[in-house]
Amino acid sequence: MAQPPYNLDARHVPLGYARILEREENAGSIQRDIDVLFVGRLGGERAEKLRVLRESGLRIFHGNRDGSLFGSRLIAYLQRAKIVLSLRYWSSDDEWKMTRYLPALAHEALVVAESGGAPEEQAAWASAIVFVDSDAQLVEACHFYLRNTTARTQQAAKGKAILRRRLMAASLAAPVSRFLHALCPSSTMPLRTAPALVETSGKDYDVPWQWDVVVTHSHSDVGEGGGVTPTDAFYGLEPRHHRTI
């Protein structure tokens, strides 16, 4: 029996800072002895870029070459890295590696990344992350920041400071408060503020963008070759736009 159409009103919430990102595994004994750290699965595109970088004289450590790298071991490597390298897996301008940027920024490593993602997202993080548009710029940026310790440490500190202003809890405050009001319209908690959800009361925080997505389709449209899937609805959307699928 066919199920009735349904509406999904969703909010894309940009990732941001939470205290758990900054837990110190080696507090007081950090020595940045890894020039360039790369963490990620090695595909053809990435292997070629690493070859180019190494041939330029850069010493690159592939942190998860021999197995998975998570938790305290990952943090230990991030704390030792001068530069953390973010490479696209495919040759696609749509790739956005926020989950890779966050822990590196939190542990004050300089992030050098290939450009990608929505222009608004990249612009929002352009002061925190060194984005490059070509292999030549990638090589140049890594060599420049390895030669210039002051520039590197200043940029890394700036990236961490920007991340700390962008609280995950602040990003969640408005969508969660809307949800709570929908469940309980008589609630007195004001929309947007939701103070209990914000980690640092009284401090400035920055939520540079937020995506509103409205997905509308019938059950018969979903999956099994029927066209749009729920996951598809969240790819390629422009910030601050509504789209009906």
Buried (B, 14 or more C-beta within 10 A) or exposed (E): EEEEEEEEEBBBBBBBBEEEBBEEBEEEEBEBEBBBBBBBEBEEBBEEBBEBBEEBEBEBBBBBEEEEBEEEBBBBBBBBBBBBBBBBBEEEBEBBBBEBBBBBBBBBBBBBBBBBBBEBBBEBBEEBBBBBEEBEBBBEBBBEBBEEEEEBBEBBEBBBEBBBBBBBBBBBBBBBBBEBBEEEEEEEBEEEEBEEBBEBEEEEBBBBBBBBBBBBBEEEEBEEEEEEBEEEBEEEBEBEEEBEB
